[in-house]
Amino acid sequence: MTRDRGREPETAPPPEGALPTASPARTRALVWELLRPRRGLATAGFAVMVGATAFGLLPQPLLGHIVDLVAEGRPATELTGPAVLLVLVALLQGGATALGLTLVSRLGETMLAALRERFVERALLLPQERVERAGSGDLTARVTGDVSRVAESVRNALPELARSLLAIVLTLGAMALLDWRFLVAALLAVPVQAHTARWYVRNAVPLYARQRVAAGAIQQRLLDTIGGAETVRAFRMEEEHAGRVANASRAAIELTMRGVRLVVGFYSRLHIAEYIGLAAVLFAGFLLVQDGSASIGTATAAALYFHSLFGPINNALVLLDDAQSALAGLARLAGVATLPPEPETEPEAGREPGPEQRTVTVADAGHAYEAGRPVLRGVDLVLRPGEQVALVGASGAGKSTLARIVAGVQRPSSGTVRLPAARPGARRAVVLVTQESHVFAGPLAEDLRLASPEADEEELCSALALVGALEWARALPDGLDTVVGEAGHRLTAAQVQQLALARLVLADPEVAVLDEATAEAGSAGARALERAAARAAEGRTALVVAHRLTQAATADRIVVMEDGRVAESGTHEELLAVGGRYAALWEAWSDTRATAE
């Protein structure tokens, strides 16, 4: 049994930067929002469950009647009627229970599906920097562990809990109908049960919340260690990282053992309540039979009623344990699902924009991933319609951050960004292609249609041809129907980037942002991929984070970033003539190429 160790906070503070956990009020509001359109199903399920539970209350008085018949010495033939009724009651109760559990399960599953969809929709719209601050482990733990816990509760705990609570309430009512004094005797167990339940909930809610946070911490440690395994081995940090994982595991184990001790103490107290209640009902039956207020059969029925409460009460309390853990997971899911939407960076798609509306304007933009450590400082940038602008600079100069801000993936800490409206028929005004493009599991054609769901095969082939990918795509075992991605046909790094560029063509955005989109091809396929990127961006306003200066040399304008600021801006020839930072970069690049050749 656990001992109180002082007053503990109601909720454990989340790790710095972690995604939020919803308050009980917000969680209840979300549940009601999901339940409201399904009120008819909920009402039908509740009504059928009430009927099934009511049928389940008939065997006790029938058995009590049989006891009275036997005590009075009635012939055995008189027992036939009650016995037949017992069989009919069992059949009716079984059928009604099955139907009720089916309706309640359907209600739970449809609400869970809606919750999943809302969580995924909201998670996909989270600003990238917020996900990075929280760590992928936090979000992964919610998508996997918390969803699984809530799903298990919906499929098993929710229907059984509903049935158990109904059985408890209706059984107590049936005892009162036999004689109100039986009810009073049974209620002597309630103070002990109520105190136990209150004690358990007060301790279990914060404990299970800390367990879910600890699970997310372990997930993050494992992801960091496994994802960076090569780096860990290279710097001989295996023991240090293993120690971090072990420390996180020990913290989670300690919380689990505290939960076990809590449950043991919980059931120990409940057994005392059961003994008190049953003894009180039996003693009340003895007194009532002795003074003639009740028959032996009635006292038997009352004792059977109270004894039949052991199962529902124990089930409800076992499920209360599961429910507390599920509620902790639900609050974490609701914390993301109820986040207010981020303000839109780009305007709604509408009529064909004029030239002034098609301009991309970044004004006095600043950004910092950590307070006091800005990566962008007062950046002003204008991209004219159809202009191809290359961003160059040393690593850490702020190029990718500026590209992500223009793409709308990241919001600037200060300043403003104005983007044009989407082209007519296009879903977005800006599309970002990075060097880390993902291939989704499924047919290649469906992977392409993520950018344009209504695209036919001719449009898919046209997009692939534009980026030089049609030949290898048709050469796949099943052509465009070939399954790629996880457990499918493996694509090369260059093919993956061509696929991403083909999606860009199909999406047909007004603005294309290419963040080192040709870097993964390697030197062998670099030139072909650069040509593919140029064709994909043709006719659009494009911001290109140049991996190779040959890309910058062909751009309409080059913007040189240094220490988070725009250091230079101009054409290739203008910047070489100035002899500044870009000229130095070009000279170093040219010397490297000459040496390589």
N, C-alpha and C positions, 0 to 999 in steps of 0.2 A: 504494500500500500504506500502511496506517495505521501510525503509530509509537506506541509506548506512551508515554503522558504521565503516568506515575505511577499509583498504585493508585487505582481509582475504586470508589465504593461499589457493593455488589451491587444495590441498588435505589435509585432516585431518591426522595427524600422527597416525598410528595404535597403539593400546595398546602394551606394551612391550611383546614380544614373540608371537604376533599374526601372523597368516599365511599371506603371502604377498598379495597385490592387484596389478594386472598387470597395467603397464603404458598404455596410449592410443596406443602407437606404438605396444606394445606386443599384446594388445587386437585385433587390426586391423590385425596383422600378423596371429593370431590364426583364426580369422573369414575367412581370405582369404585361409588359409590352409584347413579349413572345406568346403569352397565353391568350391575350385579348381576342385575336382573330380565330382562336380555337375553342371558344367558350362552349359551343354546342357539343363538341366532342367531349370536353371536360364534364359537362353536365350529364351527358349520357353515361359516361364511364362511372361517375359518382353514383348515379341512380341505380345502375345495375349492381355495383358493389354493395350498396345498402341492401338491395334485395337478397343478394347472395349471403350476406352476413346475417340477415334476418332468418333465412332458412337454416343457417347454422346454429341458431339459438333454440330450435325446436327439439333436438334430440334430448336435451336435459330434462325438460318437463315430461317428455314421453317415457324416459327411463324412470323418472320419479313416479309416474303413474303405474308403470310395471311393478315397481317396488311396493306400492300401496296394494295392488291386486294380489301380489304374493303374500304380503303381510296379512291381508284379510282372508286368505285361504280360498280365493276364487279359482274356478276351474281353468285348466291350461288353455282351453279354447278361447277364453277372453283375452289371452295374450297375443292372439293372431293379428288383431286389428292394429294395436300399437307397433308390432314388429313390422307389418307391411308399411305403415306410415314412416317408420325409420328408414326403410329402403327408399321410399319415394322422396323423402327429404334429402337423403344423401345424393340421389340422382339430380334433383333440382339444384341443390347447392353446388354440386360439381359443375353442372352446365352453366349456371349463372356466374360462378367464380371464373371459369375459363373465359367467358365472354367479357366480364368486367376487367380482368387482367389484360385481355387483348386490347380493349379500348384505352385503358390507362397507359399501356405500353406504346400504343400508336401515338397517343398524345405526347408522351415523353420523347419518342423518337423524332417526331416532326419538330418539336421545340428544339431538340438538340441539333437537328440538321440546320435549322434557322440560325441557331447560335454559332455553329461552325462557320456558316457562310458569312455571317456578319463579322466574326472574328478575323477570318482570312481577308475579307474585303478591307477591313480597317487596318490590319497589319500591313497589307500591301501598300497602303497610302501613307504609312508612317514615314516621316523624314528620315533619310538615310543616316544622318548623324545621330538621331535619337536611338536607332537600332544599334549603331556602333557603340554608343555610350553604354547602353544596357548590356551589350554582349549577346552574341548569337545564342549562347546557352540559355539565357532567360527566355527568349522567344521560343526556342526549340522545346524547352521543358513545358511551356504552356501548350504548345501545339500537340505534343505527344503525351506527357504524363498527366497534365491537368485535364485534357480532353478525354483521355482514357478513363480517368477516375470519375469524371462526371458521367460519361457514357455508361460505365458499369453501374453507377448508382441509378441512372434512369432506367436501365434494362432490368435490374434486379431489385434494388432497394426501394425505388419509388412505388411500384405496384404492391410489393409486400408490405411496405410501411402504411400505405393507404388502407389495405385490407386489415392490418393489425389494429390500427387506430379505430376503425369502424367497429371491429369486434369488441374492443375494450369498452367503448361508449355504449354500444347496444347491450352488451352483457351486463353491465352495471344497471342499465335500465330494466332489464329482465329480472334481475335480483330484487329491484325495488317493487316490481309487480308481484313477486312471490310474497314478500313482506318487507316493509321499509326498514325493519330492524336488521335484516340480512345485509342490506346496502350499507347501513351505518357501521356494522361490524367489518365489512370489507374495506370501507374507507379508512379504517385505522391504519392500514398500510400506506395510505397516500402521503402523509407527511414525510415518512422516511424516504419514499420513492421520489417525491418532489425535491426534497433537500439533496438527495443523491444526484438527481438529474441536473439540478442547478449547479452543484459543485463540479460535476463532470463537464458541463458545457462551459463554465467559467474558465476551467483549466484547459479544455480540449481545443477550443477555438484558436487561441494564440499559439498553442503547441503545434497544431496541424498547419497553421500558416507558416510557422518557422520551418517546419519539415519541407513544405513545398519550396520555400526560398533556398533551403539547403540543397534540395534536389537540383535546382537551377544552378547553384554554385558548382556542384559536382559536374554537371553537364558542361559548364563553361570550362572548367579545368581540363576535362577530358578532351574537349574540342581543341583547346589551345595546345595541349601536349601532343595529340595525334596529328593535328593539322600542321604543326611546326616540328614534326619528328626529325626531319633532316637537319634543321637548325639546332635542335636540342642535342642531337648526336655530334654535330660538327663542333659544338662548344663544350662537349663533355658535361652536359647539364642534366643527364638522365636521373641521377639521384635527387637533385634539387626538385625537378618536376614531379618525380614519383612521390617525393615528400609532400609536395603541395596537394597532390591528389589524395594521398593518405590522410592528410590533415582534414581536408574537406569531407572525406569518407567517415573519419572518426567523429566529426561534428554531427553528421547525419545519423550515425549509429547511436550516439548518445541521445539525440532527440527521439529516435525510434524506441529505445529502451525506456525513456521517460513515458512514452505513450503506452508501452506494455504495462508498466507499473500503475499507470493511471487506470487502465482497463481492469486490472486485477482488483484494485481498490473499489472500482465501480461495481463490479459483480458481487464482491463480498458484502457490500452494503445492501444490495438488492435482495440477496438471499434472506437477510434478516427481515426485510419488509414482507417477503412471501410467507415466512413462518408466522409473523405477527398476524397477517390477514387471515390465513387459513385457520389458525387456532381460534381467532375471534369468531369466524363464521361457524365453525363446528360447535363452539361453546354456545353461540346464540341459538343454533339449531337444537341443541340439547335442552336449553331452557324452554324454547317455544313448544317442543314436542311434549315436554314434561307437564306444562300447564294447559295443553290441549289447543294452543293457538295455531299449531301447524302439524301436519301429518309427517310420518317418517319419510314418505316420498317427496314431500315439499322440502324438508331439510336436506334430503339426498340431492335434489335438484339444485339447491342453493350451493351445497358443497361442490357439486360438479361444475356449476357455473364459475365459482371462484377458481377452482382448479384449472378450468379451461382458459382462464386468464393468464396462466403462467406462460403458455406458448406465445400469444399475441404480445404480452408485455415484454417477454424476453426478446422476441423478434424485433419489436419496436425499438428496444434499447440497443440491441446489436446493430440495427440499422441506423440508430442515432449516432453510433460510433462512425459508421460508414458515411452518414450524412454530414457529419462535421468535417471529415476529410474532403468530401465532395464539395461542400460549401466553400471551403478554403480554395479549392481549384476553381470553382465557379466564380468566386470573387476575383481571382487572377485573370480569368478569361474576360469577365465583365470589365476589368480595369482597362483592357485594350479595346473591347467591343464598344464601350461607351465613351471613348475619347472623342472630344469634339473634332470635327474635320478641320484640317489645315486650310487656311485661306488659299483660294486658287491664285496661282501666279499668272496664269494666262487667261484671257477673256474667253467667253463662250464662242463656239464656232457659229458664224453667222453668214452674212452676205459677203460677197467678194471684197476683200479689203483694198483700199486705195494704197498708193505707194507710201504715204506717210504712216499708214497703219501697219505696214509690213516691216517696219524698222524695229530692230532689237536695240533697246537702250538700257545700259547698265550705268547707274548714276551713283557715285560716291559709295560703292559697295565695299563693305568690310566683313570679315568673317574670322571667328576664332573657335577652334574645337575645344580649347581650354581657356578659361578666363586668364587674361593677361598675356596670352601667347597668340597674337593675331597671325593669320596666314595670308589675309588680304587686307590692304590698307587703302582706302579711298580710291578704288578702281573706277575709272570712267571708260566706257567702251560703247561704240555705236557700230552696229552691223547693218549696212544698207541692203535693200532688197537684192537678192541674187549675188551678193558679195561673198567671196571665199576668203576667209581670214584665218591665218595660221598663228597659233600660239607657240612660242618657243621660249626656252629658258632652262636654267639648271634645275636639277631635281630639288623639290621643295620650294620652288619659286611661287607656287600657287596656281599653276596652270590647270590642273585637274579640278581643283576647288572652284575656280572660275567657270570651267566648263560645266560642272554639275549644277552650279547656280543658274547659268543660262538655260540649262536643260530642265530646270524646275525640280530636279532631284533633291536639291539642297536649298534652303532659304538663307539669304545673307543675314548676318547678325546686325548689320546696319546698311543703310542705303536702299535703293529701289531697283527693280528690274521690270521692264515693260516688254512684253512679247506680243507678236501679232496674233490674230485669230487664226484658227485652223482653216486649211483650204476647204472649199465645199466638198462634202462627202468624206473628208478625212476625220479621224477621231481625235487627233492631237495636232497641235501646232508645232511641237518640238519633239524630236526623237533623238535619244542618246544611244550611241554605239560605243562600247568600251572594248578593251583588249581581253576582257573576261566574259565573253558571251556564253550563254548557257544553251545547251541543246536539250529540249524537253523530250521525255520518253514518248514515243508514238510514231506514226507514219511521218515521213518527211513533209508531205503535203500539209498535214495538220499543223506541224511546227511552223511552216510558213504562214498558214492562215491565222496564226495568233495576231499577226499585224493587220490582216484584212479578212475577216471571217467569210465574207461573201465572194472572195476571189475564186474564179474558175481555173481550170487547169491551164488554159491558154495564158492567163495573167500570171500564174505561177511560173510557167516556163519563160515568159517574157522577162520577168524579174531576175530569174536565174541566169538567163542569157546575158542580160545587161552587166552582171557582175562576173561573168566568165565561169559560171558554175553549172550550166545546163549539161555540158558534156559528161562530167563525172556523175551528176545526179541521175541522168538517164542510164548510165552504166551500172548503177546499183542493182542488186539482185532482183528487186521488184520495182525498180524505177522510183517514182515519187511516192509509191506506197510502201517503200522499204521502211521498216521500223528502225529508228535511230535513237540515240540517247541511252539511258540506263537499260542494260541487258539487250540492247539492240546493236545495229551496225555502228562501229566506231568511226568517227570522222576525224580527219587530220586537223591540226590547228588552223591551217589555211582554209580548209573547207568550212570549219565552224565560223570563221570570220566572214567568209563569202555568204554563208547562210544568214548571218546577222545583217549584212549589207543588203541582201535580197529582201529581208523583212523591212528594212528602211525604205526600199523602193516601193514595196506594197503599201506601207503606211502612208506614203506620199505626204510627208510633213512640209510645212512652210520653211522650217529651220531644221538643219541637221547638225548635230554636235558629235564629232568623232574624237574620242579621247584615246589616242594611241591605238586606234582600231586596227592598225596593220602590224603592231609590235609582235604578236604571237606567231607570225608567219615564218620568222627566221630570215636569214639573208637570201636563201634560195627562192622563196616565194614572195619576197618583199615587193619587188617591182610590179609583179602581176597583181598583187593585192592593193598596191597603191593606185594602180590604174582602175581597178574595180571600185575603190572608194571614191575616186574622182568622178567616175561615171554615175555612181549612186547619188552623189551630191550635186551633180550638174543640174542647173536650173533652180537650185534652192539657195537660200542664205545658209552658209556653212561656217561653223567654227571648228577648226581642226587643231587638236593638240598634236603637233608634229613629232613623231618618233624619229624621223630622219629629216635632215634639212633639205633633202631633195623635194619633199612635200612642201616645205615652206617656200622654196624658190619659185614654185609654179603658182602660188597663191596670189590673189589680187592685192592682198596687204598682209604684212607680217607685224604681229604685236609681240614685243620682247618683254617677258616678265622677269622681275628681279626683286627678291625679298618682299613679295606680296604686292608689288606696285608695277604699273606699266612704265617700263624704262625707255622703250623706243617704239615707234610705230611708223611704218612706211612700206614701200615696195622693196623687193630684193635689191634692185639696183640702187635705190635711194639710201638704204641702210648700209650697203657696202661702201658707197661714196662717203658717208658720214664717218666711217671708220670707228664706230663705237662697239657696243657689246655684241651686236649681231655679227659684225664683221669679224670679231675675234672668234666667235663660235664657228663661223663659216670657214675661217682659215684652219682652225683645229680640225674641223670635220674633213676638209679637203686633204689635209696632211695625212689623216688617218686612212682615208680611202686610197691615197697614193701609195702609202706604205703597204697596205693590204694587197694592192695589185702587184 
